[in-house]
Amino acid sequence: MKARITITLKPGVLDPQGKAIEGALHALGFGAVDGVRQGKYIEVEVTESDPDKARAEIERMCEQLLANTIIENYAYELEAA
């Protein structure tokens, strides 16, 4: 199974990379851009064929390593290979 994981900063957490991207976009003439937030996208292949067990593995991966759950949220989609 393949998991597509999106990790984003929680609302209210400062995002200096997002601000830098926003500034660069303004410098390039994209003046209508506002509130840029930056995150991470990760794809993981899991050999588990049971969707419930695969979800549990992905949850553990996110909680233990992939996301800093103090300042980040995560979401994922799971699809059969």
N, C-alpha and C positions, 0 to 999 in steps of 0.2 A: 504494500500500500504506500501511497505517496502523501505526505503531509506538506501543505503550504502554510507556513507560519509567518504571521505579520506581528511585529513587535513595535509598539509606539510608546512615547512618553505619556504618562498620565496627565490629564488636564491640570494646569497650575504649575507643573514642573517647567522651569526655564529650559529653553532649547536654543543654546548658542549656535549650533550648526544650522538650525532652521532660520535663525536671524541672519546668519552669514549668507545662506542661499537666497533669502529674501532680498538682502542688499545687493547681491550680484545680479539678481533678476531685474531689480530696479535700474541698476547701472546699464543693463543691456536694453533698457527701454520698455520693460514690462511693468509699467507703473500701476496697473490695476491689481497686482498681486499683493495679498495681505495675509498675515497669519500663517506663514509657512512652518510646518512641523516636519521633522525628519525622523525616519524610523528604520527598521531592518526587515528584510524579507529573507526567509530561509526555507529551502526545500529539503526534506528528509525522506529517504526511502526506508520503510519499515517492513521486515520480512513477516511480521505477524499477519495472519489472514483473517482473524476474528476482529471485526471493527471495534467492538467494545474494548478488547485488550489493546489494540493499536491506539485508541484514544487515550487509554490509561497511560501507555508508554509515552505518548506525545506530551500529555499533561505533566508527567514526571520530568521529562527532558526540559520543558519550559520552566517549571518551578525550580529545578535544581541547577540549571546551567544557562539556558538560552536567554531567559529574561531576568532582569533584576526587578522582582515583583514589588519592591518598595517604591520604585519610581516609574516602572513600566507596566503596561497592559499587554496582553498577547491574545491573539485569536488564530484559529487555524481551520483549514479545510482538509478533509481526508478523502482521498479518492482511491478506488481499487486500481491496482496496476494493470 
